[in-house]
Amino acid sequence: MPVIRSSEAVTHEIHGARFVSYATPLTGSKELCAWRGEIPAGTKAPAHTVNREEIFHLLDGELLITLDDESHRITAGDTLIINPGATLSVENPTDRTAISWVTTSIGLQATLADGTVITPPWAN
């Protein structure tokens, strides 16, 4: 069983947030990807539609999540199930960084409102 040390995790930054990647095909995962998200205060990520199910667990902080036009304020300990085809936006309206843990299957892509498709390196 591969052990990914925190010192070996790969960090990516996009749309003002940081993604610290642990489980990917490059680290030995065959089906799933998992990463820690760091969403700084004041960050508002663009809406995007996902092609894979995501499990989004908030470890610390508070976020405003809009999922298919329905807004939810979530706090530490809350979990979202984001189904394929759902449109998601994440906003941190607070004054401190929020920390999340996300798990999905390999091959995740996110499509922005303008049609741009993002293939996150931490999920493939």
MMTF fields as JSON, N, C-alpha, C and O atoms, coordinates in Angstrom:
{
  "mmtfVersion": "1.0.0",
  "mmtfProducer": "UNKNOWN",
  "numBonds": 495,
  "numAtoms": 496,
  "numGroups": 124,
  "numChains": 1,
  "numModels": 1,
  "chainsPerModel": [1],
  "groupsPerChain": [124],
  "chainIdList": ["A"],
  "bondAtomList": [4, 2, 8, 6, 12, 10, 16, 14, 20, 18, 24, 22, 28, 26, 32, 30, 36, 34, 40, 38, 44, 42, 48, 46, 52, 50, 56, 54, 60, 58, 64, 62, 68, 66, 72, 70, 76, 74, 80, 78, 84, 82, 88, 86, 92, 90, 96, 94, 100, 98, 104, 102, 108, 106, 112, 110, 116, 114, 120, 118, 124, 122, 128, 126, 132, 130, 136, 134, 140, 138, 144, 142, 148, 146, 152, 150, 156, 154, 160, 158, 164, 162, 168, 166, 172, 170, 176, 174, 180, 178, 184, 182, 188, 186, 192, 190, 196, 194, 200, 198, 204, 202, 208, 206, 212, 210, 216, 214, 220, 218, 224, 222, 228, 226, 232, 230, 236, 234, 240, 238, 244, 242, 248, 246, 252, 250, 256, 254, 260, 258, 264, 262, 268, 266, 272, 270, 276, 274, 280, 278, 284, 282, 288, 286, 292, 290, 296, 294, 300, 298, 304, 302, 308, 306, 312, 310, 316, 314, 320, 318, 324, 322, 328, 326, 332, 330, 336, 334, 340, 338, 344, 342, 348, 346, 352, 350, 356, 354, 360, 358, 364, 362, 368, 366, 372, 370, 376, 374, 380, 378, 384, 382, 388, 386, 392, 390, 396, 394, 400, 398, 404, 402, 408, 406, 412, 410, 416, 414, 420, 418, 424, 422, 428, 426, 432, 430, 436, 434, 440, 438, 444, 442, 448, 446, 452, 450, 456, 454, 460, 458, 464, 462, 468, 466, 472, 470, 476, 474, 480, 478, 484, 482, 488, 486, 492, 490],
  "bondOrderList": [1, 1, 1, 1, 1, 1, 1, 1, 1, 1, 1, 1, 1, 1, 1, 1, 1, 1, 1, 1, 1, 1, 1, 1, 1, 1, 1, 1, 1, 1, 1, 1, 1, 1, 1, 1, 1, 1, 1, 1, 1, 1, 1, 1, 1, 1, 1, 1, 1, 1, 1, 1, 1, 1, 1, 1, 1, 1, 1, 1, 1, 1, 1, 1, 1, 1, 1, 1, 1, 1, 1, 1, 1, 1, 1, 1, 1, 1, 1, 1, 1, 1, 1, 1, 1, 1, 1, 1, 1, 1, 1, 1, 1, 1, 1, 1, 1, 1, 1, 1, 1, 1, 1, 1, 1, 1, 1, 1, 1, 1, 1, 1, 1, 1, 1, 1, 1, 1, 1, 1, 1, 1, 1],
  "groupList": [{"groupName": "MET", "atomNameList": ["N", "CA", "C", "O"], "elementList": ["N", "C", "C", "O"], "formalChargeList": [0, 0, 0, 0], "bondAtomList": [1, 0, 2, 1, 3, 2], "bondOrderList": [1, 1, 2], "singleLetterCode": "M", "chemCompType": "L-PEPTIDE LINKING"}, {"groupName": "PRO", "atomNameList": ["N", "CA", "C", "O"], "elementList": ["N", "C", "C", "O"], "formalChargeList": [0, 0, 0, 0], "bondAtomList": [1, 0, 2, 1, 3, 2], "bondOrderList": [1, 1, 2], "singleLetterCode": "P", "chemCompType": "L-PEPTIDE LINKING"}, {"groupName": "VAL", "atomNameList": ["N", "CA", "C", "O"], "elementList": ["N", "C", "C", "O"], "formalChargeList": [0, 0, 0, 0], "bondAtomList": [1, 0, 2, 1, 3, 2], "bondOrderList": [1, 1, 2], "singleLetterCode": "V", "chemCompType": "L-PEPTIDE LINKING"}, {"groupName": "ILE", "atomNameList": ["N", "CA", "C", "O"], "elementList": ["N", "C", "C", "O"], "formalChargeList": [0, 0, 0, 0], "bondAtomList": [1, 0, 2, 1, 3, 2], "bondOrderList": [1, 1, 2], "singleLetterCode": "I", "chemCompType": "L-PEPTIDE LINKING"}, {"groupName": "ARG", "atomNameList": ["N", "CA", "C", "O"], "elementList": ["N", "C", "C", "O"], "formalChargeList": [0, 0, 0, 0], "bondAtomList": [1, 0, 2, 1, 3, 2], "bondOrderList": [1, 1, 2], "singleLetterCode": "R", "chemCompType": "L-PEPTIDE LINKING"}, {"groupName": "SER", "atomNameList": ["N", "CA", "C", "O"], "elementList": ["N", "C", "C", "O"], "formalChargeList": [0, 0, 0, 0], "bondAtomList": [1, 0, 2, 1, 3, 2], "bondOrderList": [1, 1, 2], "singleLetterCode": "S", "chemCompType": "L-PEPTIDE LINKING"}, {"groupName": "GLU", "atomNameList": ["N", "CA", "C", "O"], "elementList": ["N", "C", "C", "O"], "formalChargeList": [0, 0, 0, 0], "bondAtomList": [1, 0, 2, 1, 3, 2], "bondOrderList": [1, 1, 2], "singleLetterCode": "E", "chemCompType": "L-PEPTIDE LINKING"}, {"groupName": "ALA", "atomNameList": ["N", "CA", "C", "O"], "elementList": ["N", "C", "C", "O"], "formalChargeList": [0, 0, 0, 0], "bondAtomList": [1, 0, 2, 1, 3, 2], "bondOrderList": [1, 1, 2], "singleLetterCode": "A", "chemCompType": "L-PEPTIDE LINKING"}, {"groupName": "THR", "atomNameList": ["N", "CA", "C", "O"], "elementList": ["N", "C", "C", "O"], "formalChargeList": [0, 0, 0, 0], "bondAtomList": [1, 0, 2, 1, 3, 2], "bondOrderList": [1, 1, 2], "singleLetterCode": "T", "chemCompType": "L-PEPTIDE LINKING"}, {"groupName": "HIS", "atomNameList": ["N", "CA", "C", "O"], "elementList": ["N", "C", "C", "O"], "formalChargeList": [0, 0, 0, 0], "bondAtomList": [1, 0, 2, 1, 3, 2], "bondOrderList": [1, 1, 2], "singleLetterCode": "H", "chemCompType": "L-PEPTIDE LINKING"}, {"groupName": "GLY", "atomNameList": ["N", "CA", "C", "O"], "elementList": ["N", "C", "C", "O"], "formalChargeList": [0, 0, 0, 0], "bondAtomList": [1, 0, 2, 1, 3, 2], "bondOrderList": [1, 1, 2], "singleLetterCode": "G", "chemCompType": "PEPTIDE LINKING"}, {"groupName": "PHE", "atomNameList": ["N", "CA", "C", "O"], "elementList": ["N", "C", "C", "O"], "formalChargeList": [0, 0, 0, 0], "bondAtomList": [1, 0, 2, 1, 3, 2], "bondOrderList": [1, 1, 2], "singleLetterCode": "F", "chemCompType": "L-PEPTIDE LINKING"}, {"groupName": "TYR", "atomNameList": ["N", "CA", "C", "O"], "elementList": ["N", "C", "C", "O"], "formalChargeList": [0, 0, 0, 0], "bondAtomList": [1, 0, 2, 1, 3, 2], "bondOrderList": [1, 1, 2], "singleLetterCode": "Y", "chemCompType": "L-PEPTIDE LINKING"}, {"groupName": "LEU", "atomNameList": ["N", "CA", "C", "O"], "elementList": ["N", "C", "C", "O"], "formalChargeList": [0, 0, 0, 0], "bondAtomList": [1, 0, 2, 1, 3, 2], "bondOrderList": [1, 1, 2], "singleLetterCode": "L", "chemCompType": "L-PEPTIDE LINKING"}, {"groupName": "LYS", "atomNameList": ["N", "CA", "C", "O"], "elementList": ["N", "C", "C", "O"], "formalChargeList": [0, 0, 0, 0], "bondAtomList": [1, 0, 2, 1, 3, 2], "bondOrderList": [1, 1, 2], "singleLetterCode": "K", "chemCompType": "L-PEPTIDE LINKING"}, {"groupName": "CYS", "atomNameList": ["N", "CA", "C", "O"], "elementList": ["N", "C", "C", "O"], "formalChargeList": [0, 0, 0, 0], "bondAtomList": [1, 0, 2, 1, 3, 2], "bondOrderList": [1, 1, 2], "singleLetterCode": "C", "chemCompType": "L-PEPTIDE LINKING"}, {"groupName": "TRP", "atomNameList": ["N", "CA", "C", "O"], "elementList": ["N", "C", "C", "O"], "formalChargeList": [0, 0, 0, 0], "bondAtomList": [1, 0, 2, 1, 3, 2], "bondOrderList": [1, 1, 2], "singleLetterCode": "W", "chemCompType": "L-PEPTIDE LINKING"}, {"groupName": "ASN", "atomNameList": ["N", "CA", "C", "O"], "elementList": ["N", "C", "C", "O"], "formalChargeList": [0, 0, 0, 0], "bondAtomList": [1, 0, 2, 1, 3, 2], "bondOrderList": [1, 1, 2], "singleLetterCode": "N", "chemCompType": "L-PEPTIDE LINKING"}, {"groupName": "ASP", "atomNameList": ["N", "CA", "C", "O"], "elementList": ["N", "C", "C", "O"], "formalChargeList": [0, 0, 0, 0], "bondAtomList": [1, 0, 2, 1, 3, 2], "bondOrderList": [1, 1, 2], "singleLetterCode": "D", "chemCompType": "L-PEPTIDE LINKING"}, {"groupName": "GLN", "atomNameList": ["N", "CA", "C", "O"], "elementList": ["N", "C", "C", "O"], "formalChargeList": [0, 0, 0, 0], "bondAtomList": [1, 0, 2, 1, 3, 2], "bondOrderList": [1, 1, 2], "singleLetterCode": "Q", "chemCompType": "L-PEPTIDE LINKING"}],
  "groupTypeList": [0, 1, 2, 3, 4, 5, 5, 6, 7, 2, 8, 9, 6, 3, 9, 10, 7, 4, 11, 2, 5, 12, 7, 8, 1, 13, 8, 10, 5, 14, 6, 13, 15, 7, 16, 4, 10, 6, 3, 1, 7, 10, 8, 14, 7, 1, 7, 9, 8, 2, 17, 4, 6, 6, 3, 11, 9, 13, 13, 18, 10, 6, 13, 13, 3, 8, 13, 18, 18, 6, 5, 9, 4, 3, 8, 7, 10, 18, 8, 13, 3, 3, 17, 1, 10, 7, 8, 13, 5, 2, 6, 17, 1, 8, 18, 4, 8, 7, 3, 5, 16, 2, 8, 8, 5, 3, 10, 13, 19, 7, 8, 13, 7, 18, 10, 8, 2, 3, 8, 1, 1, 16, 7, 17],
  "groupIdList": [1, 2, 3, 4, 5, 6, 7, 8, 9, 10, 11, 12, 13, 14, 15, 16, 17, 18, 19, 20, 21, 22, 23, 24, 25, 26, 27, 28, 29, 30, 31, 32, 33, 34, 35, 36, 37, 38, 39, 40, 41, 42, 43, 44, 45, 46, 47, 48, 49, 50, 51, 52, 53, 54, 55, 56, 57, 58, 59, 60, 61, 62, 63, 64, 65, 66, 67, 68, 69, 70, 71, 72, 73, 74, 75, 76, 77, 78, 79, 80, 81, 82, 83, 84, 85, 86, 87, 88, 89, 90, 91, 92, 93, 94, 95, 96, 97, 98, 99, 100, 101, 102, 103, 104, 105, 106, 107, 108, 109, 110, 111, 112, 113, 114, 115, 116, 117, 118, 119, 120, 121, 122, 123, 124],
  "secStructList": [7, 7, 7, 7, 7, 4, 4, 4, 7, 3, 3, 3, 3, 3, 6, 6, 3, 3, 3, 3, 3, 3, 3, 1, 4, 4, 4, 6, 7, 1, 1, 3, 3, 3, 3, 3, 3, 3, 3, 7, 6, 6, 7, 5, 7, 7, 7, 3, 3, 3, 1, 1, 7, 3, 3, 3, 3, 3, 3, 3, 1, 3, 3, 3, 3, 3, 3, 6, 6, 3, 3, 3, 3, 3, 3, 6, 6, 7, 3, 3, 3, 3, 7, 6, 6, 7, 3, 3, 3, 3, 3, 7, 7, 1, 1, 1, 7, 3, 3, 3, 3, 3, 3, 3, 3, 6, 6, 7, 7, 3, 3, 3, 6, 6, 1, 7, 3, 3, 7, 7, 4, 4, 4, 7],
  "xCoordList": [0.856, 0.0, 0.893, 1.703, 0.754, 1.566, 1.181, 0.007, 2.195, 1.999, 2.482, 3.628, 1.62, 1.992, 2.232, 1.294, 3.448, 3.806, 3.388, 3.366, 3.058, 2.639, 3.73, 3.436, 4.965, 6.074, 6.145, 6.819, 5.454, 5.46, 4.246, 4.191, 3.284, 2.075, 2.455, 3.383, 1.71, 1.967, 0.923, -0.271, 1.38, 0.486, 0.246, 1.173, -1.035, -1.444, -2.277, -2.964, -2.218, -3.042, -3.837, -3.304, -5.133, -6.008, -7.172, -7.692, -7.576, -8.708, -8.601, -9.608, -7.378, -7.179, -7.146, -6.935, -7.349, -7.336, -6.117, -5.524, -5.773, -4.647, -5.194, -6.063, -4.668, -5.066, -3.819, -2.852, -3.845, -2.713, -3.096, -3.935, -2.471, -2.855, -2.12, -0.896, -2.898, -2.333, -2.527, -1.545, -3.771, -4.045, -4.342, -5.327, -3.477, -3.622, -3.003, -2.364, -3.18, -2.489, -0.965, -0.3, -0.42, 1.029, 1.517, 2.69, 0.607, 0.999, 0.521, 0.669, -0.055, -0.424, -1.908, -2.292, -2.76, -4.198, -4.691, -4.292, -5.542, -6.073, -7.424, -7.749, -8.238, -9.593, -9.95, -10.781, -9.337, -9.761, -8.657, -7.469, -9.08, -8.186, -8.668, -9.866, -7.748, -8.119, -7.139, -5.937, -7.682, -6.842, -7.438, -8.623, -6.558, -6.971, -7.074, -6.166, -8.185, -8.368, -8.201, -8.705, -7.505, -7.323, -7.938, -7.418, -9.057, -9.815, -9.655, -10.306, -8.798, -8.531, -9.76, -10.706, -9.719, -10.774, -11.005, -10.056, -12.271, -12.625, -12.597, -12.936, -12.206, -12.131, -13.526, -14.386, -13.743, -14.971, -14.569, -14.164, -14.69, -14.321, -15.448, -16.617, -15.117, -16.161, -17.014, -16.542, -18.251, -19.141, -18.565, -18.033, -18.683, -18.205, -19.073, -19.611, -19.197, -19.985, -19.019, -18.093, -19.233, -18.314, -18.852, -20.062, -17.934, -18.316, -18.215, -18.557, -17.756, -17.617, -18.226, -18.291, -18.664, -19.143, -17.963, -16.856, -18.235, -17.251, -17.861, -19.044, -17.05, -17.432, -16.569, -15.341, -17.226, -16.56, -16.842, -17.985, -15.811, -15.958, -15.203, -14.018, -15.888, -15.247, -14.621, -15.319, -13.308, -12.567, -12.536, -12.627, -12.405, -12.269, -12.791, -12.578, -13.47, -13.949, -15.419, -16.195, -15.766, -17.149, -17.122, -16.272, -18.048, -18.12, -19.566, -20.493, -19.733, -21.02, -20.896, -20.103, -21.691, -21.658, -22.95, -24.037, -22.834, -24.025, -23.942, -23.011, -24.949, -25.008, -26.307, -27.395, -26.179, -27.354, -28.337, -29.53, -27.823, -28.612, -29.216, -30.027, -28.849, -29.32, -28.115, -27.141, -28.185, -27.06, -27.163, -28.245, -25.995, -25.891, -24.699, -23.616, -24.889, -23.761, -23.34, -24.13, -22.091, -21.618, -20.519, -19.801, -20.41, -19.396, -18.607, -18.97, -17.531, -16.657, -17.466, -18.325, -17.184, -17.881, -18.962, -19.418, -19.389, -20.42, -19.813, -18.66, -20.612, -20.185, -21.202, -22.41, -20.705, -21.552, -21.312, -20.177, -22.381, -22.269, -22.626, -23.754, -21.66, -21.824, -21.888, -20.89, -23.053, -23.264, -22.732, -22.628, -22.392, -21.945, -23.008, -24.202, -22.557, -23.474, -23.939, -24.591, -23.613, -24.0, -23.089, -21.917, -23.655, -22.885, -22.644, -23.564, -21.402, -20.942, -20.163, -19.362, -20.395, -19.495, -19.218, -20.064, -18.018, -17.549, -17.091, -16.332, -17.561, -17.166, -16.827, -17.525, -15.747, -15.389, -15.619, -14.75, -16.799, -17.117, -16.552, -16.83, -15.764, -15.258, -13.878, -13.361, -13.304, -11.989, -10.868, -9.777, -11.143, -10.09, -10.176, -11.231, -9.063, -8.979, -9.83, -9.812, -10.568, -11.335, -10.526, -9.84, -10.622, -9.888, -10.891, -11.763, -10.76, -11.666, -10.871, -9.661, -11.592, -11.041, -11.997, -13.205, -11.468, -12.3, -11.813, -10.613, -12.768, -12.481, -13.368, -14.553, -12.785, -13.512, -12.853, -11.843, -13.418, -12.785, -11.829, -11.969, -10.864, -9.896, -10.643, -11.582, -10.222, -10.832, -11.739, -12.423, -11.752, -12.585, -12.231, -11.061, -13.273, -13.127, -14.185, -15.256, -13.867, -14.791, -14.975, -13.999, -16.224, -16.526, -17.034, -18.018, -16.355, -16.765, -17.936, -18.251, -18.577, -19.752, -19.456, -20.343, -18.209, -17.862, -17.506, -17.128, -17.629, -17.336, -15.913, -15.591, -15.057, -13.694, -13.717, -14.359, -13.007, -12.908, -11.558, -10.505, -11.621, -10.399, -10.232, -11.152, -9.068, -8.714, -7.687, -6.496, -8.145, -7.221, -6.134, -6.446, -4.872, -3.797, -3.848, -3.292, -4.515, -4.596, -5.72, -5.924, -6.457, -7.558, -7.409, -8.381, -6.231, -6.019, -4.644, -4.286],
  "yCoordList": [-1.18, 0.0, 1.231, 1.407, 2.094, 3.306, 4.264, 4.442, 4.859, 5.901, 7.202, 7.296, 8.197, 9.5, 10.423, 10.799, 10.77, 11.666, 13.085, 13.461, 13.863, 15.249, 16.016, 16.913, 15.67, 16.35, 15.984, 16.664, 14.913, 14.465, 14.951, 14.787, 15.542, 16.025, 17.145, 17.917, 17.203, 18.212, 19.307, 19.03, 20.553, 21.699, 22.378, 22.606, 22.699, 23.418, 24.615, 24.543, 25.71, 26.87, 27.269, 27.342, 27.528, 27.963, 28.737, 28.363, 29.796, 30.632, 31.08, 31.173, 31.356, 31.874, 30.833, 31.18, 29.562, 28.503, 27.607, 27.571, 26.897, 25.97, 24.547, 24.286, 23.638, 22.238, 21.406, 21.442, 20.668, 19.841, 18.394, 17.808, 17.838, 16.555, 15.404, 15.418, 14.405, 13.231, 11.964, 11.323, 11.589, 10.341, 10.653, 11.321, 10.161, 10.326, 9.09, 8.288, 8.927, 7.825, 7.896, 6.862, 9.099, 9.244, 8.763, 8.424, 8.732, 8.254, 6.829, 6.316, 6.184, 4.784, 4.491, 3.323, 5.508, 5.263, 4.749, 5.257, 3.762, 3.164, 3.735, 3.749, 4.215, 4.671, 6.044, 6.75, 6.422, 7.641, 8.677, 8.361, 9.922, 11.03, 11.704, 11.726, 12.245, 12.953, 14.09, 13.955, 15.222, 16.386, 17.235, 17.154, 18.057, 19.06, 20.39, 20.784, 21.068, 22.386, 23.457, 23.321, 24.508, 25.663, 26.853, 27.314, 27.358, 28.426, 29.686, 29.816, 30.617, 31.81, 32.702, 32.662, 33.494, 34.475, 35.333, 35.765, 35.578, 36.44, 35.788, 36.435, 34.539, 33.835, 33.501, 33.063, 33.71, 33.281, 32.598, 33.248, 31.275, 30.496, 30.561, 30.658, 30.511, 30.551, 29.281, 28.208, 29.419, 28.262, 27.295, 27.702, 26.015, 24.991, 23.746, 23.453, 23.025, 21.802, 20.633, 20.616, 19.65, 18.516, 17.292, 17.1, 16.477, 15.261, 14.0, 12.914, 14.124, 12.995, 13.384, 14.564, 12.391, 12.646, 13.091, 12.562, 14.074, 14.539, 14.454, 14.734, 14.072, 14.153, 15.268, 15.177, 16.316, 17.537, 17.659, 17.878, 17.52, 17.586, 18.802, 18.972, 19.642, 20.834, 20.499, 20.164, 20.595, 20.285, 21.448, 21.257, 22.666, 23.837, 25.061, 25.21, 25.927, 27.174, 27.118, 26.303, 28.022, 28.178, 28.601, 29.394, 28.074, 28.412, 28.619, 28.098, 29.389, 29.522, 28.728, 29.066, 27.669, 26.78, 26.969, 26.958, 27.142, 27.153, 25.91, 25.731, 25.051, 23.782, 23.761, 23.707, 23.804, 23.843, 24.937, 24.684, 26.145, 27.349, 27.364, 28.241, 26.425, 26.437, 26.69, 25.939, 27.756, 28.128, 27.47, 27.321, 27.082, 26.447, 27.057, 27.175, 27.439, 27.84, 26.592, 26.013, 26.175, 24.979, 25.353, 26.336, 24.551, 24.769, 23.483, 22.433, 23.569, 22.424, 21.207, 21.285, 20.092, 18.847, 18.519, 17.377, 19.497, 19.264, 18.632, 18.888, 17.805, 17.115, 17.338, 17.274, 17.599, 17.731, 16.551, 16.105, 16.05, 15.068, 15.808, 16.268, 15.915, 16.662, 15.638, 14.995, 15.497, 14.483, 14.932, 16.131, 13.977, 14.342, 15.194, 14.901, 16.244, 17.148, 18.308, 19.22, 18.294, 19.394, 20.597, 20.453, 21.779, 23.013, 23.534, 23.633, 23.861, 24.203, 25.504, 25.741, 26.346, 27.472, 27.52, 27.169, 27.962, 27.984, 29.39, 29.998, 29.906, 31.246, 31.198, 30.563, 31.877, 32.014, 33.471, 34.318, 33.766, 35.14, 35.551, 36.651, 34.678, 34.949, 35.604, 35.914, 35.805, 36.444, 35.451, 35.847, 34.142, 33.14, 32.035, 31.801, 31.369, 30.301, 29.107, 28.703, 28.551, 27.324, 26.156, 26.299, 25.0, 23.813, 22.705, 22.399, 22.109, 21.035, 19.787, 19.836, 18.666, 17.416, 16.949, 16.875, 16.634, 16.217, 14.867, 14.626, 14.002, 12.713, 12.574, 12.906, 12.083, 11.872, 10.727, 10.182, 10.372, 9.344, 10.006, 11.178, 9.218, 9.701, 10.13, 9.461, 11.238, 11.719, 12.918, 13.332, 13.479, 14.657, 15.786, 16.082, 16.403, 17.628, 18.606, 18.213, 19.875, 20.936, 21.849, 22.293, 22.128, 23.008, 24.329, 24.369, 25.418, 26.754, 27.238, 26.647, 28.307, 28.848, 29.211, 29.13, 29.613, 29.997, 28.8, 28.972, 27.587, 26.381, 25.861, 24.788, 26.601, 26.156, 24.904, 24.874, 23.882, 22.649, 22.618, 22.771, 22.415, 22.331, 20.88, 20.27, 20.34, 19.009, 19.2, 19.349, 19.197, 19.476, 18.405, 17.215, 18.808, 17.813, 17.008, 15.911, 17.546, 16.827, 15.789, 15.103, 15.658, 14.69, 13.773, 13.156, 13.686, 12.858, 12.211, 11.478],
  "zCoordList": [0.0, 0.0, 0.0, 0.91, -1.022, -1.061, 0.07, 0.395, 0.643, 1.648, 1.032, 0.591, 0.999, 0.458, 1.648, 2.351, 1.859, 2.965, 2.612, 1.44, 3.624, 3.361, 2.62, 1.83, 2.869, 2.18, 0.698, -0.075, 0.297, -1.094, -1.883, -3.102, -1.199, -1.877, -2.849, -2.61, -3.941, -4.973, -4.845, -4.731, -4.863, -4.705, -6.047, -6.825, -6.301, -7.504, -7.048, -6.029, -7.799, -7.489, -8.72, -9.827, -8.504, -9.586, -8.985, -7.933, -9.638, -9.224, -7.767, -7.065, -7.318, -5.971, -4.876, -3.714, -5.204, -4.199, -4.417, -5.495, -3.365, -3.421, -3.27, -2.438, -4.088, -4.066, -3.777, -4.539, -2.689, -2.298, -2.585, -1.901, -3.601, -4.178, -3.494, -3.361, -3.065, -2.406, -3.232, -3.608, -3.524, -4.244, -5.704, -6.018, -6.598, -8.042, -8.706, -8.026, -10.005, -10.671, -10.497, -10.437, -10.416, -10.25, -8.89, -8.735, -7.883, -6.556, -6.297, -5.187, -7.319, -7.19, -7.132, -7.074, -7.147, -7.097, -8.447, -9.495, -8.416, -9.642, -10.041, -11.228, -9.071, -9.368, -8.805, -9.377, -7.702, -6.998, -6.915, -6.992, -6.757, -6.482, -5.208, -4.924, -4.454, -3.226, -3.001, -3.231, -2.543, -2.289, -1.188, -0.864, -0.626, 0.355, -0.379, -1.111, -0.172, -0.767, 0.293, 1.408, -0.05, 0.845, 0.133, -0.883, 0.672, 0.037, 0.883, 1.919, 0.456, 1.254, 1.44, 0.653, 2.486, 2.754, 1.525, 0.871, 1.215, 0.101, -1.267, -2.258, -1.351, -2.637, -3.146, -2.383, -4.441, -5.092, -6.393, -7.357, -6.399, -7.58, -8.604, -8.228, -9.881, -10.909, -10.887, -10.512, -11.287, -11.396, -12.426, -13.459, -12.119, -13.039, -12.908, -11.84, -14.009, -14.056, -14.099, -14.91, -13.224, -13.123, -13.859, -13.979, -14.345, -15.08, -14.229, -14.697, -12.999, -12.079, -10.734, -10.389, -9.99, -8.634, -7.767, -7.868, -6.917, -5.947, -4.553, -4.36, -3.604, -2.2, -1.619, -1.608, -1.138, -0.66, 0.83, 1.231, 1.65, 3.103, 3.617, 3.33, 4.374, 4.924, 6.275, 7.232, 6.335, 7.552, 8.528, 9.741, 7.987, 8.848, 8.112, 6.909, 8.836, 8.264, 7.883, 8.384, 6.972, 6.527, 5.06, 4.653, 4.274, 2.855, 2.442, 3.062, 1.384, 0.721, -0.575, -1.454, -0.677, -1.832, -2.613, -2.035, -3.912, -4.763, -5.625, -6.41, -5.459, -6.173, -6.959, -6.385, -8.294, -9.175, -8.756, -8.59, -8.589, -8.284, -6.887, -6.587, -6.029, -4.643, -3.739, -3.771, -2.928, -2.073, -0.703, -0.136, -0.192, 1.118, 1.843, 1.27, 3.084, 3.915, 4.666, 5.412, 4.47, 5.149, 6.142, 5.962, 7.181, 8.208, 8.416, 7.888, 9.185, 9.429, 9.844, 10.723, 9.207, 9.481, 8.476, 8.418, 7.675, 6.662, 5.409, 5.063, 4.74, 3.528, 2.422, 2.651, 1.224, 0.037, -0.884, -1.058, -1.471, -2.539, -3.822, -3.994, -4.708, -5.947, -7.077, -7.402, -7.662, -8.694, -10.051, -10.309, -10.925, -12.266, -12.964, -12.891, -13.636, -14.323, -13.477, -13.985, -12.181, -11.291, -11.524, -11.872, -11.325, -11.425, -10.019, -9.206, -9.754, -8.418, -8.439, -9.344, -7.442, -7.193, -5.699, -4.878, -5.37, -3.991, -3.668, -4.422, -2.532, -2.092, -0.613, 0.178, -0.251, 1.151, 1.556, 1.35, 2.138, 2.502, 3.863, 4.34, 4.489, 5.836, 5.776, 4.702, 6.954, 7.032, 7.336, 7.745, 7.134, 7.35, 6.299, 5.71, 6.078, 5.088, 5.509, 6.671, 4.566, 4.78, 4.204, 3.192, 4.867, 4.447, 4.134, 4.947, 2.955, 2.549, 2.172, 1.952, 2.105, 1.583, 0.5, 0.726, -0.672, -1.798, -2.312, -2.445, -2.593, -3.208, -4.439, -4.403, -5.524, -6.773, -7.527, -7.083, -8.647, -9.478, -10.472, -10.823, -10.903, -11.882, -13.145, -13.576, -13.729, -14.966, -14.778, -15.713, -13.579, -13.328, -14.296, -14.534, -14.842, -15.621, -15.142, -14.681, -15.26, -14.886, -16.087, -16.691, -16.434, -17.556, -17.013, -16.274, -17.385, -16.96, -17.8, -18.833, -17.363, -18.056, -19.51, -20.359, -19.805, -21.178, -22.065, -23.224, -21.516, -22.28, -22.12, -22.629, -21.422, -21.185, -20.307, -19.257, -20.757, -19.982, -19.275, -19.894, -17.961, -17.153, -16.736, -16.191, -16.993, -16.523, -15.416, -15.689, -14.168, -13.061, -12.951, -12.92, -12.893, -12.799, -11.508, -11.439, -10.476, -9.196, -9.207, -8.205, -10.321, -10.399, -11.614, -12.048, -12.146, -13.339, -13.309, -14.23]
}
